[in-house]
């Protein structure tokens, strides 16, 4: 399992459009076989800051995700909405094990 936290700072006038585009991307992303989870989280005290929590089954799955039409549409549509370049931090899974991720996302698929 590979977990990626993508930190995004959006221009204030684009928050609603960014949220909508990201939700659309997330709905498609959770359908990918290599994606165990894909969360869109908005910072409570600053609605211009988002965290995308992407959980992939293998180290190769993020590259496969970036080849999808829905990711490319999201990437292109939100590019000008960013207040600064997005950044990502990669994590290794500790808990739950893979079966725990499957149970957590069963209702999302």
Secondary structure, 3 states (H helix, E strand, C coil): CEEEEEEEEECHHHHHHHHHHHHHHHHHHCCCCCEEEEEEEECCCCCCEEEEEEEECCCCHHHHHHCCHHHHHHHHHHHHHECCCCEEEEEECCCCCHHHHHHHHHHHC
